[in-house]
Amino acid sequence: MEVELLVVVLIIFLLAGTVKGVIGLGLPTVSLAAMTVVVELPVALALMVIPSAVTNIWQAFDGRHFAGLLRRFWLMLLASAVGVWVSYSLLLVSNPKAMTALLGIVLCIYAATSLRKGRLFPRIAHERFVSPAVGLTTGVLAGATGSLVMPMVPYLQALRLERDALVQMMGMSFAVSTCVIGLAIVEHGSYDGELALLSFAALVPALLGMKLGQYLRRRLSERVFRNVLFIGLFIIGIRLVWKGIS
C-alpha cells in the first residue's frame, strides 16, 4: 500500500474513533463510508474488522446488562451472525459497484432517519418474532455492505432500552457482526498479511480517537455534532451511490 494511502486510512480511523467517542457508535460506518471513496469495499471491510471488533467487544462488556441482554436477544444475535456469514459470499460474487451503491443507499436511509428523528419501528408488538427478523436483515446487510447499523439500531431505539443498556446492546450486536465478518474474510482467503497488519495498526488511531471523542463530548453540543455527522454521512452516501452506478 502506498504511503499516501496509508496516511489517509490512519486519519480516517482517527476521525471514526473520535465520532464513536462522542456519540457511542459510528466507527464502522464512518470508516467504511470514508474508505470506500479511496479503496474497494472488500478492502475497506478487511481494514475495518480489527479496530471495530476490539472497540465493540470492549463496549459489549462495559456495563452490568450483558447477561440480561444476552438472555433477551440471543436469537437476534444468532440470526445476525447467520445473515453475515451467508451474505458475505454475495459481496465476493457480486459486482463491487452494486454493493458500493447498496452501502450508499443504506447510509442515506440511516442518516435521513437520524436527522428527522424518525422511527422505522413505531410500535413493537411481537418482539419474540420481530427480533430474529431484524437480526437476520442486519446481518445480511452487514455481510454484503459492511454497514452494521440498519435496521438494528432503529429497532433497539424503538424498544426504549435504558440508555446504558442500549449502548451495551449496540456493542454486542456490532461485535458479533464484525467478528463474523472477520471469520468470513479469513475463510474466503481475502485477508493477506499486509491488510491484517494495517488493520492492527489502525487500532491505534481508532483508540486515540475514542479518547479524543470522550474529551470533546464534555465540551461540544452533541446535537450539533450529530447533525453535522449525519449530514456528512448522507452526502457520502449519495457519493457512493453515484460511484456504484456510474
TORMI-57769 format. One record per residue: x, y, z of N, C-alpha, C in turn; residue number from 1. Coordinates in Angstrom, 1 decimal, padded with zeros to 4 digits. Layout:
((X, Y, Z), (X, Y, Z), (X, Y, Z), NUM)
...
! end
This chain:
((000.8, -001.2, 000.0), (000.0, 000.0, 000.0), (000.9, 001.2, 000.0), 1)
((000.5, 002.2, -000.8), (001.3, 003.4, -000.9), (001.2, 004.2, 000.4), 2)
((002.3, 005.0, 000.7), (002.4, 005.7, 001.9), (001.3, 006.7, 002.0), 3)
((000.9, 007.4, 000.9), (-000.1, 008.4, 001.0), (-001.5, 007.8, 001.4), 4)
((-001.7, 006.6, 000.8), (-003.0, 005.9, 001.1), (-003.0, 005.4, 002.6), 5)
((-001.8, 004.9, 003.1), (-001.7, 004.5, 004.4), (-002.0, 005.7, 005.4), 6)
((-001.5, 006.8, 005.1), (-001.8, 008.0, 006.0), (-003.2, 008.3, 006.0), 7)
((-003.9, 008.3, 004.8), (-005.3, 008.6, 004.7), (-006.1, 007.6, 005.5), 8)
((-005.8, 006.3, 005.4), (-006.5, 005.3, 006.2), (-006.4, 005.5, 007.7), 9)
((-005.2, 005.8, 008.2), (-005.0, 006.1, 009.6), (-005.7, 007.3, 010.1), 10)
((-005.8, 008.3, 009.2), (-006.5, 009.6, 009.6), (-008.0, 009.3, 009.6), 11)
((-008.5, 008.4, 008.7), (-009.9, 008.0, 008.7), (-010.3, 007.4, 010.0), 12)
((-009.4, 006.4, 010.5), (-009.7, 005.7, 011.7), (-009.6, 006.7, 012.9), 13)
((-008.7, 007.6, 012.9), (-008.7, 008.6, 014.0), (-010.0, 009.4, 014.0), 14)
((-010.5, 009.8, 012.9), (-011.8, 010.5, 012.8), (-013.0, 009.6, 013.2), 15)
((-013.0, 008.4, 012.7), (-014.0, 007.5, 013.1), (-014.0, 007.1, 014.6), 16)
((-012.9, 007.0, 015.2), (-012.8, 006.7, 016.6), (-013.3, 007.9, 017.4), 17)
((-013.0, 009.1, 016.9), (-013.5, 010.4, 017.6), (-015.0, 010.4, 017.6), 18)
((-015.6, 010.1, 016.4), (-017.1, 010.0, 016.3), (-017.6, 009.0, 017.4), 19)
((-017.0, 007.8, 017.4), (-017.5, 006.8, 018.4), (-017.4, 007.3, 019.8), 20)
((-016.3, 008.0, 020.1), (-016.1, 008.6, 021.4), (-017.1, 009.6, 021.8), 21)
((-017.6, 010.4, 020.8), (-018.6, 011.4, 021.1), (-020.0, 010.9, 021.3), 22)
((-020.4, 010.0, 020.3), (-021.8, 009.6, 020.3), (-022.0, 008.1, 020.6), 23)
((-020.9, 007.3, 020.8), (-021.1, 005.9, 021.2), (-021.2, 004.9, 020.1), 24)
((-021.2, 005.4, 018.9), (-021.3, 004.5, 017.7), (-020.7, 005.2, 016.5), 25)
((-020.5, 004.5, 015.4), (-020.1, 005.1, 014.2), (-018.8, 004.8, 013.7), 26)
((-018.0, 004.0, 014.4), (-016.6, 003.7, 013.9), (-016.7, 002.9, 012.6), 27)
((-017.5, 001.8, 012.5), (-017.5, 001.0, 011.3), (-018.2, 001.9, 010.2), 28)
((-019.3, 002.6, 010.5), (-020.0, 003.3, 009.5), (-019.2, 004.4, 008.9), 29)
((-018.5, 005.2, 009.8), (-017.7, 006.4, 009.3), (-016.5, 005.9, 008.5), 30)
((-015.8, 004.9, 009.1), (-014.6, 004.4, 008.4), (-014.9, 003.8, 007.1), 31)
((-015.9, 003.0, 007.0), (-016.3, 002.4, 005.7), (-016.7, 003.4, 004.7), 32)
((-017.6, 004.3, 005.2), (-018.1, 005.4, 004.2), (-016.9, 006.2, 003.7), 33)
((-015.9, 006.5, 004.5), (-014.8, 007.3, 004.0), (-013.8, 006.5, 003.2), 34)
((-013.5, 005.2, 003.6), (-012.5, 004.4, 002.9), (-013.0, 003.9, 001.5), 35)
((-014.3, 003.7, 001.4), (-014.8, 003.3, 000.1), (-014.7, 004.3, -001.0), 36)
((-014.4, 005.6, -000.6), (-014.1, 006.6, -001.5), (-012.8, 006.4, -002.2), 37)
((-011.8, 005.8, -001.4), (-010.4, 005.6, -001.9), (-010.0, 004.2, -002.2), 38)
((-010.7, 003.2, -001.6), (-010.4, 001.8, -001.9), (-011.7, 001.0, -002.1), 39)
((-011.6, -000.2, -002.7), (-012.8, -001.0, -002.9), (-013.4, -001.5, -001.6), 40)
((-014.7, -001.8, -001.6), (-015.4, -002.2, -000.4), (-014.8, -003.4, 000.3), 41)
((-014.5, -004.5, -000.4), (-013.9, -005.6, 000.3), (-012.6, -005.3, 001.0), 42)
((-011.8, -004.4, 000.5), (-010.6, -004.0, 001.2), (-010.9, -003.2, 002.4), 43)
((-011.9, -002.2, 002.2), (-012.3, -001.4, 003.4), (-012.9, -002.3, 004.5), 44)
((-013.6, -003.3, 004.2), (-014.1, -004.2, 005.2), (-013.0, -004.9, 005.9), 45)
((-012.0, -005.4, 005.2), (-010.9, -006.1, 005.9), (-010.2, -005.2, 006.8), 46)
((-010.0, -003.9, 006.4), (-009.3, -002.9, 007.3), (-010.1, -002.6, 008.5), 47)
((-011.4, -002.6, 008.4), (-012.3, -002.2, 009.5), (-012.4, -003.2, 010.6), 48)
((-012.1, -004.5, 010.3), (-012.5, -005.6, 011.2), (-011.9, -005.4, 012.6), 49)
((-010.5, -005.3, 012.6), (-009.9, -005.4, 013.9), (-010.2, -004.2, 014.8), 50)
((-010.1, -002.9, 014.3), (-010.5, -001.8, 015.1), (-011.9, -001.9, 015.6), 51)
((-012.8, -002.3, 014.7), (-014.2, -002.3, 015.1), (-014.5, -003.5, 016.1), 52)
((-013.9, -004.6, 015.9), (-014.1, -005.8, 016.8), (-013.6, -005.4, 018.2), 53)
((-012.4, -004.9, 018.3), (-011.8, -004.6, 019.6), (-012.6, -003.6, 020.4), 54)
((-013.0, -002.5, 019.7), (-013.7, -001.4, 020.4), (-015.1, -001.8, 020.8), 55)
((-015.8, -002.7, 019.9), (-017.1, -003.1, 020.2), (-017.2, -004.2, 021.2), 56)
((-016.2, -005.1, 021.3), (-016.1, -006.1, 022.3), (-016.0, -005.4, 023.7), 57)
((-015.1, -004.4, 023.7), (-015.0, -003.6, 025.0), (-016.3, -003.0, 025.4), 58)
((-017.0, -002.4, 024.4), (-018.3, -001.8, 024.7), (-019.3, -002.8, 025.1), 59)
((-019.3, -004.0, 024.5), (-020.3, -005.0, 024.9), (-020.2, -005.5, 026.3), 60)
((-018.9, -005.5, 026.9), (-018.7, -006.0, 028.2), (-018.7, -004.9, 029.3), 61)
((-018.7, -003.6, 028.8), (-018.6, -002.5, 029.7), (-019.9, -002.1, 030.2), 62)
((-020.4, -002.8, 031.2), (-021.7, -002.5, 031.8), (-022.2, -003.7, 032.6), 63)
((-023.4, -003.5, 033.2), (-024.0, -004.5, 034.1), (-025.1, -005.2, 033.4), 64)
((-025.4, -005.0, 032.1), (-026.6, -005.5, 031.5), (-026.3, -006.7, 030.6), 65)
((-025.0, -007.2, 030.5), (-024.7, -008.2, 029.5), (-025.5, -009.4, 029.6), 66)
((-025.6, -010.0, 030.8), (-026.3, -011.3, 030.9), (-027.8, -011.1, 030.6), 67)
((-028.4, -010.1, 031.1), (-029.9, -009.9, 030.8), (-030.1, -009.6, 029.3), 68)
((-029.2, -008.9, 028.7), (-029.4, -008.6, 027.2), (-029.2, -009.9, 026.4), 69)
((-028.2, -010.7, 026.8), (-027.9, -011.9, 026.1), (-029.1, -012.9, 026.2), 70)
((-029.8, -013.0, 027.4), (-031.0, -013.8, 027.5), (-032.1, -013.3, 026.6), 71)
((-032.2, -012.0, 026.5), (-033.3, -011.4, 025.8), (-033.1, -011.4, 024.3), 72)
((-031.9, -011.2, 023.8), (-031.6, -011.0, 022.4), (-030.7, -012.1, 021.8), 73)
((-030.5, -013.2, 022.4), (-029.6, -014.2, 021.9), (-030.0, -014.7, 020.5), 74)
((-031.3, -014.9, 020.3), (-031.7, -015.3, 019.0), (-031.5, -014.3, 017.9), 75)
((-031.7, -013.0, 018.2), (-031.4, -012.0, 017.3), (-029.9, -011.9, 016.9), 76)
((-029.1, -012.1, 017.9), (-027.6, -012.1, 017.6), (-027.2, -013.3, 016.8), 77)
((-027.8, -014.4, 017.1), (-027.5, -015.6, 016.3), (-028.0, -015.4, 014.8), 78)
((-029.2, -014.9, 014.7), (-029.7, -014.6, 013.3), (-028.8, -013.7, 012.6), 79)
((-028.3, -012.7, 013.3), (-027.4, -011.7, 012.7), (-026.1, -012.3, 012.2), 80)
((-025.6, -013.2, 013.0), (-024.4, -013.9, 012.6), (-024.6, -014.8, 011.4), 81)
((-025.7, -015.5, 011.3), (-026.0, -016.3, 010.2), (-026.1, -015.5, 008.9), 82)
((-026.8, -014.3, 009.1), (-027.0, -013.4, 007.9), (-025.7, -012.9, 007.4), 83)
((-024.8, -012.6, 008.3), (-023.5, -012.1, 007.9), (-022.7, -013.2, 007.1), 84)
((-022.7, -014.4, 007.7), (-021.9, -015.5, 007.1), (-022.4, -015.8, 005.7), 85)
((-023.7, -015.9, 005.5), (-024.3, -016.2, 004.2), (-024.1, -015.1, 003.2), 86)
((-024.3, -013.9, 003.6), (-024.3, -012.8, 002.7), (-023.0, -012.3, 002.3), 87)
((-021.9, -012.6, 003.1), (-020.6, -012.1, 002.7), (-020.2, -012.7, 001.3), 88)
((-020.6, -013.9, 001.1), (-020.3, -014.5, -000.3), (-020.9, -013.7, -001.4), 89)
((-022.1, -013.1, -001.1), (-022.7, -012.2, -002.1), (-021.8, -011.1, -002.5), 90)
((-021.1, -010.5, -001.5), (-020.1, -009.4, -001.8), (-019.0, -009.9, -002.7), 91)
((-018.6, -011.1, -002.5), (-017.5, -011.6, -003.3), (-017.9, -012.0, -004.8), 92)
((-019.1, -012.5, -005.0), (-019.5, -012.9, -006.3), (-020.3, -011.8, -007.0), 93)
((-020.7, -010.7, -006.3), (-021.5, -009.7, -007.0), (-020.6, -008.6, -007.5), 94)
((-021.2, -007.7, -008.3), (-020.5, -006.6, -008.8), (-020.1, -005.7, -007.7), 95)
((-018.8, -005.4, -007.4), (-018.5, -004.5, -006.3), (-019.2, -003.1, -006.4), 96)
((-019.4, -002.6, -007.6), (-020.1, -001.4, -007.7), (-021.5, -001.4, -007.2), 97)
((-022.2, -002.5, -007.4), (-023.5, -002.7, -007.0), (-023.6, -002.7, -005.4), 98)
((-022.6, -003.4, -004.8), (-022.6, -003.4, -003.3), (-022.2, -002.0, -002.8), 99)
((-021.3, -001.3, -003.5), (-021.0, 000.1, -003.1), (-022.2, 001.0, -003.1), 100)
((-023.0, 000.8, -004.2), (-024.3, 001.6, -004.3), (-025.2, 001.2, -003.2), 101)
((-025.3, -000.1, -002.9), (-026.2, -000.5, -001.8), (-025.8, 000.1, -000.4), 102)
((-024.5, 000.1, -000.2), (-024.0, 000.7, 001.0), (-024.4, 002.2, 001.1), 103)
((-024.2, 002.9, -000.1), (-024.6, 004.3, -000.1), (-026.1, 004.5, 000.2), 104)
((-027.0, 003.6, -000.3), (-028.4, 003.7, 000.0), (-028.7, 003.5, 001.5), 105)
((-028.0, 002.5, 002.1), (-028.2, 002.2, 003.5), (-027.8, 003.4, 004.3), 106)
((-026.6, 004.0, 004.0), (-026.1, 005.2, 004.7), (-027.1, 006.4, 004.6), 107)
((-027.7, 006.6, 003.4), (-028.6, 007.7, 003.2), (-029.9, 007.5, 004.0), 108)
((-030.4, 006.3, 004.1), (-031.6, 006.0, 004.9), (-031.3, 006.2, 006.3), 109)
((-030.2, 005.7, 006.8), (-029.8, 005.8, 008.2), (-029.6, 007.3, 008.6), 110)
((-028.9, 008.0, 007.7), (-028.7, 009.5, 008.0), (-030.0, 010.2, 008.0), 111)
((-030.8, 010.0, 007.0), (-032.1, 010.8, 006.9), (-033.0, 010.4, 008.1), 112)
((-033.1, 009.2, 008.5), (-033.9, 008.8, 009.6), (-033.4, 009.4, 010.9), 113)
((-032.1, 009.5, 011.1), (-031.5, 010.0, 012.3), (-031.7, 011.6, 012.3), 114)
((-031.5, 012.2, 011.2), (-031.7, 013.7, 011.2), (-033.2, 014.1, 011.4), 115)
((-034.1, 013.3, 010.9), (-035.5, 013.6, 011.2), (-036.0, 013.0, 012.5), 116)
((-035.1, 012.3, 013.2), (-035.5, 011.7, 014.4), (-036.8, 010.8, 014.2), 117)
((-036.9, 010.2, 013.1), (-038.0, 009.4, 012.8), (-037.8, 008.0, 013.3), 118)
((-038.8, 007.2, 013.3), (-038.8, 005.8, 013.8), (-039.2, 004.8, 012.7), 119)
((-038.3, 003.9, 012.4), (-038.7, 002.9, 011.4), (-039.6, 001.8, 012.0), 120)
((-039.5, 001.8, 013.4), (-040.4, 000.8, 014.1), (-041.2, 001.6, 015.2), 121)
((-042.3, 002.2, 014.8), (-043.1, 003.0, 015.7), (-043.7, 002.2, 016.9), 122)
((-043.9, 000.9, 016.7), (-044.5, 000.1, 017.8), (-044.1, -001.4, 017.6), 123)
((-043.6, -002.0, 018.6), (-043.1, -003.3, 018.6), (-044.1, -004.2, 019.3), 124)
((-044.9, -005.0, 018.6), (-046.0, -005.8, 019.3), (-045.6, -007.2, 019.5), 125)
((-044.7, -007.8, 018.7), (-044.3, -009.2, 018.9), (-042.8, -009.3, 018.8), 126)
((-042.1, -008.8, 019.9), (-040.7, -008.8, 019.9), (-040.0, -010.2, 019.6), 127)
((-040.7, -011.2, 020.1), (-040.1, -012.6, 020.0), (-039.9, -012.9, 018.5), 128)
((-040.8, -012.5, 017.7), (-040.7, -012.8, 016.3), (-040.0, -011.7, 015.5), 129)
((-040.1, -010.5, 015.9), (-039.5, -009.4, 015.1), (-038.0, -009.4, 015.3), 130)
((-037.6, -009.6, 016.5), (-036.1, -009.5, 016.8), (-035.3, -010.4, 015.9), 131)
((-035.6, -011.7, 015.7), (-034.8, -012.5, 014.8), (-034.8, -012.0, 013.4), 132)
((-035.9, -011.5, 012.9), (-036.0, -011.0, 011.6), (-035.1, -009.8, 011.4), 133)
((-035.1, -008.9, 012.4), (-034.3, -007.7, 012.4), (-032.8, -008.1, 012.4), 134)
((-032.5, -009.1, 013.3), (-031.1, -009.6, 013.3), (-030.6, -010.2, 012.0), 135)
((-031.5, -011.0, 011.4), (-031.1, -011.6, 010.1), (-030.9, -010.5, 009.0), 136)
((-031.9, -009.5, 009.0), (-031.7, -008.5, 008.0), (-030.5, -007.6, 008.2), 137)
((-030.2, -007.3, 009.5), (-029.0, -006.6, 009.8), (-027.7, -007.4, 009.4), 138)
((-027.7, -008.7, 009.6), (-026.6, -009.5, 009.2), (-026.4, -009.6, 007.7), 139)
((-027.5, -009.7, 007.0), (-027.4, -009.7, 005.5), (-026.8, -008.4, 005.0), 140)
((-027.3, -007.3, 005.5), (-026.7, -006.0, 005.1), (-025.3, -005.8, 005.5), 141)
((-025.0, -006.3, 006.7), (-023.6, -006.2, 007.2), (-022.6, -007.0, 006.4), 142)
((-023.0, -008.2, 006.1), (-022.1, -009.1, 005.3), (-021.9, -008.6, 003.9), 143)
((-023.0, -008.0, 003.3), (-022.9, -007.5, 001.9), (-022.3, -006.1, 001.7), 144)
((-022.5, -005.3, 002.8), (-022.1, -003.9, 002.6), (-021.1, -003.4, 003.7), 145)
((-021.1, -004.1, 004.9), (-020.2, -003.7, 006.0), (-020.9, -002.8, 006.9), 146)
((-022.2, -002.3, 006.6), (-022.9, -001.4, 007.5), (-023.6, -002.2, 008.6), 147)
((-023.3, -001.9, 009.8), (-023.8, -002.7, 011.0), (-025.0, -002.1, 011.6), 148)
((-025.5, -001.0, 011.2), (-026.5, -000.2, 012.0), (-027.9, -000.4, 011.6), 149)
((-028.2, -000.8, 010.3), (-029.6, -000.9, 009.8), (-030.0, -002.3, 009.6), 150)
((-031.2, -002.7, 010.1), (-032.1, -001.8, 010.9), (-032.0, -002.0, 012.4), 151)
((-030.9, -002.6, 012.8), (-030.7, -002.9, 014.2), (-030.8, -001.7, 015.2), 152)
((-030.1, -000.6, 014.9), (-030.1, 000.5, 015.8), (-031.5, 001.1, 015.9), 153)
((-032.2, 001.4, 014.8), (-033.5, 002.0, 015.0), (-034.5, 001.0, 015.7), 154)
((-034.3, -000.3, 015.6), (-035.1, -001.2, 016.3), (-034.9, -001.2, 017.8), 155)
((-033.6, -001.2, 018.2), (-033.3, -001.1, 019.6), (-033.8, 000.2, 020.2), 156)
((-033.7, 001.3, 019.5), (-034.2, 002.5, 020.0), (-035.7, 002.5, 020.2), 157)
((-036.4, 001.8, 019.3), (-037.8, 001.7, 019.4), (-038.3, 000.9, 020.6), 158)
((-037.4, 000.0, 021.0), (-037.7, -000.8, 022.2), (-037.5, 000.0, 023.5), 159)
((-037.0, 001.2, 023.4), (-036.8, 002.1, 024.5), (-036.0, 001.5, 025.7), 160)
((-034.9, 000.8, 025.3), (-034.0, 000.3, 026.3), (-033.4, 001.5, 027.1), 161)
((-033.1, 001.2, 028.4), (-032.4, 002.2, 029.2), (-031.1, 002.5, 028.5), 162)
((-030.6, 003.8, 028.6), (-029.5, 004.3, 027.8), (-028.3, 003.4, 027.9), 163)
((-027.9, 003.1, 029.1), (-026.6, 002.3, 029.2), (-026.8, 000.9, 028.6), 164)
((-028.0, 000.3, 028.8), (-028.3, -001.0, 028.2), (-028.3, -000.9, 026.6), 165)
((-028.8, 000.2, 026.1), (-028.9, 000.4, 024.7), (-027.4, 000.5, 024.1), 166)
((-026.6, 001.2, 024.7), (-025.2, 001.3, 024.3), (-024.5, 000.0, 024.4), 167)
((-024.7, -000.8, 025.5), (-024.1, -002.1, 025.6), (-024.6, -003.1, 024.6), 168)
((-025.9, -003.0, 024.3), (-026.5, -003.9, 023.3), (-026.0, -003.6, 021.9), 169)
((-025.8, -002.3, 021.6), (-025.3, -002.0, 020.3), (-023.9, -002.5, 020.2), 170)
((-023.1, -002.5, 021.3), (-021.8, -003.0, 021.3), (-021.8, -004.5, 021.0), 171)
((-022.7, -005.2, 021.7), (-022.9, -006.7, 021.5), (-023.2, -007.0, 020.0), 172)
((-024.2, -006.3, 019.5), (-024.6, -006.5, 018.1), (-023.4, -006.3, 017.1), 173)
((-022.8, -005.1, 017.3), (-021.7, -004.7, 016.4), (-020.5, -005.7, 016.5), 174)
((-020.2, -006.2, 017.7), (-019.1, -007.1, 018.0), (-019.4, -008.4, 017.3), 175)
((-020.6, -008.9, 017.4), (-020.9, -010.2, 016.7), (-020.8, -010.1, 015.2), 176)
((-021.4, -009.0, 014.7), (-021.3, -008.9, 013.2), (-019.9, -008.7, 012.7), 177)
((-019.1, -007.9, 013.4), (-017.7, -007.6, 013.0), (-016.9, -008.9, 013.1), 178)
((-017.0, -009.6, 014.2), (-016.2, -010.9, 014.3), (-016.6, -011.9, 013.2), 179)
((-017.9, -012.0, 012.9), (-018.3, -013.0, 011.9), (-017.8, -012.5, 010.5), 180)
((-017.8, -011.2, 010.3), (-017.2, -010.7, 009.0), (-015.7, -011.0, 008.9), 181)
((-015.0, -010.9, 010.1), (-013.6, -011.2, 010.1), (-013.4, -012.7, 009.8), 182)
((-014.2, -013.6, 010.4), (-014.1, -015.0, 010.1), (-014.4, -015.3, 008.7), 183)
((-015.4, -014.7, 008.1), (-015.7, -014.9, 006.7), (-014.6, -014.5, 005.8), 184)
((-014.0, -013.3, 006.1), (-012.9, -012.8, 005.3), (-011.7, -013.8, 005.3), 185)
((-011.4, -014.4, 006.5), (-010.3, -015.3, 006.6), (-010.7, -016.6, 005.9), 186)
((-012.0, -017.1, 006.0), (-012.4, -018.3, 005.4), (-012.3, -018.2, 003.9), 187)
((-012.6, -017.1, 003.3), (-012.6, -016.9, 001.9), (-011.2, -016.5, 001.4), 188)
((-010.2, -016.4, 002.3), (-008.9, -016.1, 001.8), (-008.7, -014.7, 001.4), 189)
((-009.5, -013.8, 001.9), (-009.4, -012.4, 001.4), (-008.5, -011.5, 002.4), 190)
((-007.9, -012.2, 003.4), (-007.1, -011.4, 004.4), (-005.6, -011.7, 004.1), 191)
((-004.9, -010.9, 003.5), (-003.5, -011.1, 003.3), (-002.7, -010.4, 004.5), 192)
((-001.4, -010.7, 004.5), (-000.6, -010.2, 005.6), (-000.6, -008.7, 005.7), 193)
((-000.5, -008.0, 004.6), (-000.5, -006.5, 004.6), (-001.8, -005.9, 005.1), 194)
((-002.9, -006.5, 004.7), (-004.2, -006.0, 005.2), (-004.4, -006.2, 006.7), 195)
((-004.0, -007.4, 007.2), (-004.1, -007.7, 008.6), (-003.2, -006.8, 009.4), 196)
((-002.0, -006.5, 008.9), (-001.0, -005.6, 009.7), (-001.6, -004.2, 009.7), 197)
((-002.1, -003.7, 008.6), (-002.7, -002.4, 008.6), (-003.9, -002.3, 009.4), 198)
((-004.7, -003.3, 009.5), (-005.9, -003.3, 010.3), (-005.5, -003.2, 011.8), 199)
((-004.5, -004.0, 012.2), (-003.9, -003.9, 013.6), (-003.4, -002.5, 013.8), 200)
((-002.7, -001.9, 012.8), (-002.1, -000.5, 013.0), (-003.2, 000.5, 013.2), 201)
((-004.4, 000.3, 012.5), (-005.5, 001.2, 012.5), (-006.1, 001.3, 013.9), 202)
((-005.9, 000.2, 014.7), (-006.5, 000.2, 016.0), (-005.9, 001.3, 016.9), 203)
((-004.7, 001.7, 016.7), (-004.1, 002.7, 017.5), (-004.8, 004.1, 017.3), 204)
((-004.9, 004.6, 016.0), (-005.6, 005.9, 015.9), (-007.1, 005.8, 016.3), 205)
((-007.7, 004.6, 016.1), (-009.1, 004.4, 016.5), (-009.3, 004.6, 018.0), 206)
((-008.4, 004.0, 018.8), (-008.4, 004.2, 020.2), (-008.1, 005.6, 020.7), 207)
((-007.1, 006.2, 020.0), (-006.8, 007.6, 020.3), (-008.0, 008.5, 020.0), 208)
((-008.6, 008.2, 018.9), (-009.8, 009.0, 018.5), (-010.9, 008.8, 019.5), 209)
((-011.1, 007.6, 020.0), (-012.1, 007.4, 021.1), (-011.9, 008.3, 022.3), 210)
((-010.6, 008.3, 022.7), (-010.3, 009.1, 023.9), (-010.5, 010.6, 023.6), 211)
((-010.1, 011.0, 022.4), (-010.4, 012.4, 022.0), (-011.9, 012.7, 022.0), 212)
((-012.6, 011.8, 021.4), (-014.1, 012.0, 021.3), (-014.7, 012.1, 022.7), 213)
((-014.3, 011.3, 023.7), (-014.8, 011.3, 025.0), (-014.5, 012.7, 025.7), 214)
((-013.3, 013.2, 025.3), (-012.9, 014.5, 025.8), (-013.8, 015.6, 025.2), 215)
((-014.0, 015.5, 023.9), (-014.8, 016.5, 023.2), (-016.3, 016.4, 023.6), 216)
((-016.8, 015.2, 024.0), (-018.2, 015.1, 024.3), (-018.6, 016.0, 025.5), 217)
((-017.6, 016.2, 026.4), (-017.9, 017.1, 027.5), (-017.9, 018.5, 027.2), 218)
((-017.4, 018.9, 026.0), (-017.2, 020.3, 025.6), (-018.0, 020.7, 024.4), 219)
((-018.6, 019.8, 023.7), (-019.3, 020.1, 022.5), (-020.8, 019.8, 022.6), 220)
((-021.6, 020.5, 021.9), (-023.0, 020.2, 021.8), (-023.2, 018.9, 021.0), 221)
((-023.7, 017.8, 021.7), (-023.9, 016.5, 021.0), (-024.9, 016.7, 019.9), 222)
((-025.9, 017.5, 020.0), (-026.9, 017.6, 019.0), (-026.3, 018.2, 017.7), 223)
((-025.5, 019.3, 017.9), (-024.8, 019.9, 016.7), (-023.9, 018.9, 016.0), 224)
((-023.1, 018.2, 016.9), (-022.2, 017.2, 016.4), (-022.9, 016.1, 015.6), 225)
((-024.0, 015.6, 016.1), (-024.7, 014.5, 015.5), (-025.3, 015.0, 014.1), 226)
((-025.8, 016.2, 014.1), (-026.4, 016.8, 012.9), (-025.3, 016.9, 011.8), 227)
((-024.1, 017.4, 012.2), (-023.0, 017.5, 011.2), (-022.6, 016.1, 010.7), 228)
((-022.5, 015.2, 011.6), (-022.1, 013.8, 011.3), (-023.1, 013.2, 010.3), 229)
((-024.4, 013.3, 010.6), (-025.4, 012.6, 009.7), (-025.5, 013.3, 008.4), 230)
((-025.4, 014.6, 008.3), (-025.4, 015.3, 007.1), (-024.2, 014.9, 006.2), 231)
((-023.0, 014.7, 006.9), (-021.8, 014.2, 006.2), (-022.0, 012.8, 005.7), 232)
((-022.6, 011.9, 006.5), (-022.9, 010.6, 006.0), (-023.9, 010.5, 004.9), 233)
((-024.9, 011.4, 004.9), (-025.8, 011.5, 003.8), (-025.1, 011.9, 002.5), 234)
((-024.3, 012.9, 002.6), (-023.5, 013.3, 001.4), (-022.6, 012.2, 000.9), 235)
((-021.9, 011.5, 001.8), (-021.1, 010.4, 001.4), (-021.9, 009.3, 000.8), 236)
((-023.1, 009.0, 001.4), (-024.0, 008.0, 000.8), (-024.4, 008.3, -000.6), 237)
((-024.7, 009.5, -000.9), (-025.0, 009.9, -002.3), (-023.8, 009.7, -003.2), 238)
((-022.6, 010.1, -002.7), (-021.4, 009.9, -003.4), (-021.2, 008.4, -003.8), 239)
((-021.4, 007.5, -002.8), (-021.2, 006.1, -003.0), (-022.2, 005.6, -004.0), 240)
((-023.5, 006.0, -003.9), (-024.5, 005.6, -004.9), (-024.1, 006.0, -006.3), 241)
((-023.6, 007.2, -006.4), (-023.2, 007.7, -007.8), (-022.0, 006.9, -008.2), 242)
((-021.0, 006.6, -007.3), (-019.9, 005.8, -007.7), (-020.3, 004.4, -008.1), 243)
((-021.3, 003.8, -007.5), (-021.7, 002.5, -007.8), (-022.5, 002.4, -009.1), 244)
((-023.2, 003.4, -009.5), (-024.0, 003.3, -010.7), (-023.3, 004.0, -011.9), 245)
((-022.2, 004.7, -011.7), (-021.5, 005.4, -012.8), (-020.6, 004.4, -013.6), 246)
! end
